Amino acid sequence: MTVDGIAERARHQNFWFVACLALLLIQIAAEYLMGRVPICACGYVKLWEGGVNTSGNSQHLSDWYTPSHIIHGFLFYGLGHLILRRKPLAAKLLLALVIESAWELLENSPIIIDRYRTATIALDYYGDSILNSAMDTVFMCVGFFFARRAPVALTVAIAIFFEIFTGYIIRDNLTLNVVMLIWPVEAIKVWQGGG
């Protein structure tokens, strides 16, 4: 490959990464326009919020749902690898960001917030802070880049570990979250409530 070819490839790759950053900024701006709070209403930012049924959940940099977003990255890397095989890595990342950002906007819309509050045990859930939502997207990117480098078996093992561990600790995880949003099961809701 010539020097000009390498330079052209780098410019093309940079375009995709700039598009990825722009998409994250659009997500943040859209959530602001939706009336989401920038940070926790408590007025400070924590690295980790360990309480699940607390007012700080989904408000700080990370929480018990962070592993779910890392798993999103694993899944979206796999999807991008399957359908954008010949495209640059940043194009695959952009696809992942489109899906994650769309989910974050939908998750913080009244329809999904109300669904969480009626179909799950998240009775006091009022949506994510903008900071938490943006960090969910960043953690998806962490999972995406991890899946790119790690062996598939290791990625799958970590995803299973995250699901079992968070399921055991907080009685919730990505799988249960999806099930309870799409087809709520009363027995799961009772179990999640400590029954």
N, C-alpha and C positions, 0 to 999 in steps of 0.2 A: 504494500500500500504506500502511496506517495505521501509526502508531507502535506500537500493540499488535501488529499483524501482524508488524512487523519484530522486535519483542522476542520474540514467540513463535517466529519462524524462527531467531533467534539461540540461544534456549534449546534448540530441537530439534537444531540443528547442534552445540551444545556437548555434548549428550547423546551423540551419535555419537563425538565426539572423546574424551570420557571413556571410552566403551566401548573405543575403540582403545587407549588407554593401559592400561586394565585388562587387555586381552588380552595386551599385551606383558609386563605384570607376571605374569600367569598363566603365560606361556611360561617366564619366568625361574624362577618358583617350581617349575614342573613339572620343569625341568631340574635344579634343585637336589635335588628329591626323587628324581630318577633317579640321583643320585650324580655328576653332572657336576662338574668342578672349576670354581670361580668364575673364576679367572684362570689363566694359564699356570703350570704346576708350577715353572717357573724362579723364580717369586716376584716378577716385575716385569711391567709392562705397556708394550708398545711401540705406537707409532702405526702402524707398518708392519712386517710380517714378509715379507721378500723371498725367503726360502728356501722352496722347495716341498717338498722331501723332508727337512725338518728337524723337530725336536721342537717348534719354535715355530709351525709352520704351523697355522692354524685355532685359534690360542690368543690372539692379540692383537687390537687394534682393527680392523685391515684387513690384507689379504693379496692374493695373486693371484686369489683367488676372489671378491673384492669386486665386480668388474665383472659377474660372473654374477648376483649379487643385485640389482644395479642394473637389469639386464635383466629380472629377475623383476618389478621394479616397473613397467617399461615394459609388459610383457605383462599384468600384473594390472590396470593402469589401463585398458588396452584391453578386457579382459574385463568390468570393472565398467562401463565406458562402454556396452558392448553390452547387458548384461543388467540393469543398474540405471539406465537412461537418465534416468528421472524422479526418481530418489532424490538426496539431497544428496551432495556430494563425500565427506563423512565416512562415509556408508554404503558408498560404493565403496571407500574406504580400509579400512573394517572388513572387507569381503570379502577384500581383498588381504592384510590381516593374518591373517585366519583361515587362508588358504591357506599363507602363508609360515610362520606359527607351527606349523601342522600339519606342514609339511615339516621345519622345524628339529627338532621333537620326534622325527619319524620318522628323520631323518638321524642323530640322536644315539642311536638305539636300537641294541641289539646286532645286530638282523637286518641293518640297513643298514651298520653299521660292518663287520660280517663280510663283507657283500657287496662293499664297497669293497676290503677286504683280499684277497679271493679273485679278484675279477673285474677289478680295475684294478691300476695300478702302486703304489697307495697302501698298501704293505705295512706301514708304520709308523703308519697312521692309527688313532687311538683315539677319535676324536670331537672336537667343538669344546669349548672352554671356554665357560662361560655368557656371559662377556663377549663373546667372538667371535660366538656365536650371536645374542645380543641385537643386536650391531652389524650382523650380516647382515640382520636384520629392519629395523633403522634404514636401512641402505643400500637395501633394497627400497623403503622409504618415499621416499628421495631420488629413486630412479628413477621412482616413481609420480608425485611432484609435478613432476618434470622433464617427464614425458610429458604431463602435464595442460597445461603451458604451451607446450611446444615444438611446432613443426610436425611432423606425422607423418613426413615424409621425413627430417628431421633426427634424430628418435628412431630410426628404422630404420637410418640411416647410422651413428649412434653404436653401436648394438647390433652391427652387422656389423663395425665397427672393433674393438670390444672382443673379439669372437669371434676375428677374425683375429689381432689383436695378442697376446692371451693364448695362443692356439693356437701361434703362432710362438715366443713367449718360453718358455712352460712346457710346451708340447705337451699342453695341456688347456684346456678351456673349457666353457661350459654345454652346447653340443651334444654334445661328446665325452663329457661326464660323464653325460648322459642315455642316450646310446647304450650306454655301457659298463655302466651299471646295469641297463638293460632287456635288452639283447641284446649281450653282450660279443663283440667281434671280435678274434680273436687278432692279426691284422695291426696293428690300432690299438694293442693292448697292447705289442707288440714295438716299434712306432714310438715310443710314449710312453716306453718304457724306454731309448730312445736307440739302438735297433737299426736 
